Amino acid sequence: MSSSFIYKVLTLLLVLSVSVITQTERIPKPRFKAVAFDYFVIFDPSSIVPYVEKEFPGQGREFTRAWQSRQFDYAFLRSITGEFRDFFEVTGDALDYTAESMHLTLTPNSRARLLNAYLTLAPWPDAAAALRRLRDSGLRVITIANFSPRMLRQNADRSGITDLFDELLSTEANRTYKPDPKAYELGLKRLHIKRQDIVFAAFGGWDAYGAKRFGYTTFWVNRFGLPMEKLGGAPDGTSGDFQGLLDFVLGRQEN
């Protein structure tokens, strides 16, 4: 083997090495180490509507709004009074109240079908690819959600995204609900990193407020274009979809 051939091979290897290093340096490092999600950033709460519409024709949206509002009212009240119940049970209690308040007959079979809708939510179209992008960038991904462990797992399994999470963390772990500070604290206890290294991704304005008050860097994925809650303070960033969150977390300029 001639020395000129060896020289050419070594030169080519050197050029390739420099190219790889240069490309690596161009990839910005993430600004954070982990992202903690509310589940509705990933799953569409309005995917409940068709199930309700089938049971109560013409009242799907009205019933769903009332049901979901009562669901969180009950969670907040139970959090304040310390009367914890599994969030799936809370969801059932809210369903029963909503049907009664709207003077609708809820049969046992209808009740079972409507509750099952909370185990078969539709993910937002941009969710899976965005979660994969975060994981590929080296970030840890968890939930901090009021949903019960069963609700978290069955939705993730059905959508084929369970492997995109480091942990499906429910606030049931310490028997509370957001926006109780103890609920947000679960992220620190499970991730074992500094508060400033975690971004909390909120779906609701109230959740963005609670996470920000706790001390997390907070991004509000405001899917429905709602106004800011009048509670004082604001999230560190906001957008109507996952792309804004990716730009924020991965250190790119927001559009």
C-alpha positions in Angstrom: 0.0 0.0 0.0 1.6 3.3 -1.1 2.2 6.2 1.2 0.2 8.5 -1.1 -2.9 6.3 -0.8 -2.6 6.2 3.0 -2.2 10.0 3.0 -5.4 10.4 0.9 -7.3 8.1 3.2 -6.1 10.0 6.3 -7.0 13.3 4.7 -10.5 12.1 3.9 -11.0 10.9 7.4 -9.8 14.2 8.8 -12.2 16.1 6.5 -15.1 13.9 7.6 -14.3 14.3 11.2 -14.2 18.1 11.0 -17.5 18.0 9.1 -19.2 15.9 11.8 -17.8 18.2 14.6 -19.0 21.3 12.7 -22.5 19.9 12.2 -22.7 18.9 15.9 -21.7 22.3 17.0 -24.4 23.8 14.9 -27.1 21.9 16.8 -28.1 24.1 19.8 -28.2 22.5 23.1 -31.6 22.5 24.8 -32.1 25.3 27.3 -33.6 22.8 29.9 -33.2 19.2 31.0 -36.9 18.2 31.3 -40.4 19.1 30.3 -43.4 18.3 32.5 -46.8 18.2 30.7 -50.3 18.6 31.6 -52.1 15.8 29.7 -54.4 18.1 27.7 -51.4 19.6 26.0 -51.1 16.1 24.5 -54.7 14.9 24.3 -57.6 16.9 23.0 -60.4 17.3 25.6 -62.9 18.1 22.9 -62.6 14.6 21.6 -65.1 13.7 24.3 -67.8 15.6 22.4 -68.7 12.9 19.8 -69.3 10.4 22.6 -71.6 12.8 24.4 -73.4 13.7 21.2 -74.1 10.1 20.5 -75.8 9.7 23.9 -77.5 13.1 24.0 -78.1 14.3 20.4 -77.8 18.0 19.9 -76.3 18.6 23.3 -72.7 17.3 22.9 -70.8 20.5 23.2 -73.0 22.1 25.9 -72.9 18.9 28.0 -69.2 18.4 27.6 -68.4 22.0 28.7 -70.6 21.7 31.8 -69.2 18.2 32.6 -65.5 19.3 32.3 -66.2 22.5 34.2 -67.8 20.5 37.1 -65.0 17.9 36.9 -62.4 20.5 37.7 -64.6 22.4 40.2 -64.8 19.1 42.2 -61.1 18.5 42.0 -60.4 22.1 43.3 -62.9 21.7 46.1 -61.5 18.3 47.1 -58.0 19.7 47.0 -59.0 22.6 49.3 -60.9 20.4 51.8 -58.4 17.5 51.7 -61.1 15.0 50.6 -59.1 13.2 47.9 -60.7 10.8 45.4 -59.4 9.1 42.3 -59.8 11.5 39.4 -61.7 8.9 37.4 -64.2 8.8 40.3 -64.3 12.6 40.4 -65.0 12.5 36.6 -67.9 10.1 37.3 -69.3 12.3 40.0 -69.2 15.3 37.7 -70.9 13.3 35.0 -73.7 12.4 37.3 -74.2 16.0 38.4 -74.2 17.3 34.8 -76.8 14.9 33.6 -79.0 15.7 36.6 -78.6 19.4 36.2 -79.5 19.2 32.5 -82.5 16.9 33.3 -81.1 14.1 31.1 -81.5 10.4 31.9 -78.1 8.7 32.3 -78.5 4.9 32.1 -75.7 2.7 33.6 -74.6 1.7 30.0 -74.5 5.4 28.9 -72.6 6.3 32.0 -70.0 3.5 31.3 -69.6 4.6 27.7 -69.1 8.2 28.5 -66.6 7.5 31.2 -64.7 5.2 28.8 -64.3 8.2 26.5 -61.8 9.5 29.1 -59.7 6.4 28.5 -59.8 6.8 24.7 -59.0 10.5 24.1 -57.6 11.5 20.8 -54.1 13.0 20.8 -53.5 16.4 19.2 -52.1 15.8 15.7 -48.7 17.4 16.5 -48.2 15.7 19.8 -46.4 12.4 19.0 -43.8 14.0 16.7 -43.1 16.8 19.1 -42.6 14.4 22.1 -40.3 12.4 20.0 -38.3 15.5 19.0 -37.9 16.4 22.7 -36.7 12.9 23.6 -34.3 12.8 20.6 -32.9 16.1 21.9 -31.9 14.5 25.2 -34.7 15.9 27.3 -36.6 13.9 29.9 -40.4 14.0 29.5 -42.9 13.4 32.2 -46.5 14.4 33.0 -47.7 16.2 36.1 -51.4 15.6 35.6 -54.6 15.3 37.7 -55.6 12.3 35.7 -55.4 9.0 37.6 -52.6 6.5 36.7 -55.1 4.4 34.9 -56.3 7.3 32.8 -52.8 8.3 31.9 -51.6 4.8 31.0 -54.6 3.7 29.0 -54.6 6.8 26.8 -50.9 6.6 26.2 -51.0 2.9 25.4 -53.9 3.3 23.0 -52.1 6.1 21.1 -48.8 4.2 21.0 -46.8 7.0 22.8 -46.1 5.4 26.2 -42.4 4.9 25.3 -42.1 8.7 24.7 -42.4 9.4 28.5 -39.9 8.9 31.2 -42.8 8.7 33.6 -46.6 9.1 33.5 -46.8 11.0 36.8 -50.2 11.5 38.4 -50.8 13.9 41.3 -52.5 10.9 42.9 -49.0 10.1 44.0 -49.4 12.5 46.9 -53.2 12.6 47.0 -53.7 16.1 45.7 -54.6 18.0 42.5 -53.1 20.9 40.7 -52.9 23.8 41.4 -51.8 22.7 44.9 -48.1 23.4 45.2 -47.5 19.9 46.5 -48.8 18.6 43.1 -46.2 20.6 41.1 -43.5 19.6 43.6 -43.8 16.0 42.4 -41.7 16.9 39.4 -38.7 17.9 41.5 -39.0 14.8 43.6 -39.2 12.4 40.6 -36.7 14.1 38.3 -34.1 15.0 41.0 -32.9 18.1 39.1 -33.1 21.8 39.8 -36.4 23.7 39.4 -34.9 26.0 36.8 -34.0 23.0 34.6 -37.7 22.0 34.2 -40.3 23.6 31.9 -43.9 23.0 32.7 -46.2 22.9 29.7 -49.7 23.9 30.6 -53.0 23.5 28.7 -55.2 25.7 31.0 -54.4 29.3 32.0 -55.1 28.4 35.6 -52.5 25.6 35.4 -49.9 28.0 33.8 -50.6 30.3 36.7 -50.2 27.6 39.3 -47.0 26.2 37.9 -45.5 29.7 37.5 -46.4 30.5 41.1 -44.6 27.3 42.2 -41.5 28.5 40.5 -41.3 26.5 37.2 -40.4 28.1 33.9 -43.9 27.8 32.4 -45.1 27.6 28.8 -48.8 27.9 28.0 -49.9 25.9 25.0 -53.1 27.8 24.5 -54.9 25.6 22.0 -58.2 27.4 22.1 -56.8 31.0 22.0 -58.2 31.9 25.4 -57.4 35.2 27.3 -54.9 35.3 30.1 -56.3 34.6 33.5 -56.7 37.8 35.6 -54.6 36.5 38.5 -51.4 38.5 38.1 -48.3 37.3 36.4 -47.9 35.6 33.1 -46.2 32.4 31.7 -42.7 32.6 30.2 -44.0 31.8 26.8 -47.2 30.9 24.9 -48.3 29.6 21.6 -51.3 27.9 20.0 -49.5 24.6 19.2 -46.6 22.4 20.0 -44.1 24.2 17.7 -43.9 27.2 19.9 -43.1 25.0 22.8 -40.3 23.2 20.9 -38.8 26.6 19.8 -38.9 27.7 23.4 -37.5 24.6 25.0 -34.8 23.8 22.4 -33.5 27.4 22.4 -34.6 28.6 19.0 -36.0 32.0 18.3 -39.8 32.1 18.5 -41.7 33.0 15.4 
